[in-house]
């Protein structure tokens, strides 16, 4: 497990060639937001983009809501209960690409 404190550090980590089974990323972050991280991942590592999960407290901007609706990435709303994480990981392991969950 690795963490990045922000979107720019996440992009650097992904650019380093690191591979991940699942990526959890906040939608709204200062400087580089989750949408930018996901878009970069779609360009540089499309298979990993399919295992990208947006997390949000539910305060969606119109731009964020449109991106989530169009990009096809998974999303979960915070706060997240642990059983939802377990189910999400099972879904990804089984190849699901459209998991949606609310806490």
Secondary structure in CASP SS format (residue, H / E / C, confidence):
PFRMAT SS
TARGET T0000
AUTHOR 0000-0000-0000
METHOD secondary structure of the structure
MODEL  1
X C 1.00
X C 1.00
X C 1.00
X C 1.00
X C 1.00
X C 1.00
X H 1.00
X H 1.00
X H 1.00
X H 1.00
X H 1.00
X H 1.00
X H 1.00
X H 1.00
X H 1.00
X C 1.00
X C 1.00
X C 1.00
X C 1.00
X C 1.00
X C 1.00
X C 1.00
X E 1.00
X E 1.00
X E 1.00
X E 1.00
X C 1.00
X C 1.00
X C 1.00
X C 1.00
X C 1.00
X C 1.00
X C 1.00
X H 1.00
X H 1.00
X H 1.00
X H 1.00
X H 1.00
X H 1.00
X H 1.00
X H 1.00
X H 1.00
X H 1.00
X H 1.00
X C 1.00
X H 1.00
X H 1.00
X H 1.00
X H 1.00
X C 1.00
X C 1.00
X E 1.00
X E 1.00
X E 1.00
X E 1.00
X E 1.00
X C 1.00
X C 1.00
X C 1.00
X C 1.00
X C 1.00
X H 1.00
X H 1.00
X H 1.00
X H 1.00
X H 1.00
X H 1.00
X H 1.00
X H 1.00
X H 1.00
X H 1.00
X C 1.00
X C 1.00
X E 1.00
X E 1.00
X E 1.00
X E 1.00
X C 1.00
X C 1.00
X C 1.00
X C 1.00
X H 1.00
X H 1.00
X H 1.00
X H 1.00
X H 1.00
X H 1.00
X H 1.00
X H 1.00
X H 1.00
X H 1.00
X H 1.00
X H 1.00
X C 1.00
X C 1.00
X C 1.00
X C 1.00
X C 1.00
X C 1.00
X E 1.00
X E 1.00
X C 1.00
X C 1.00
END
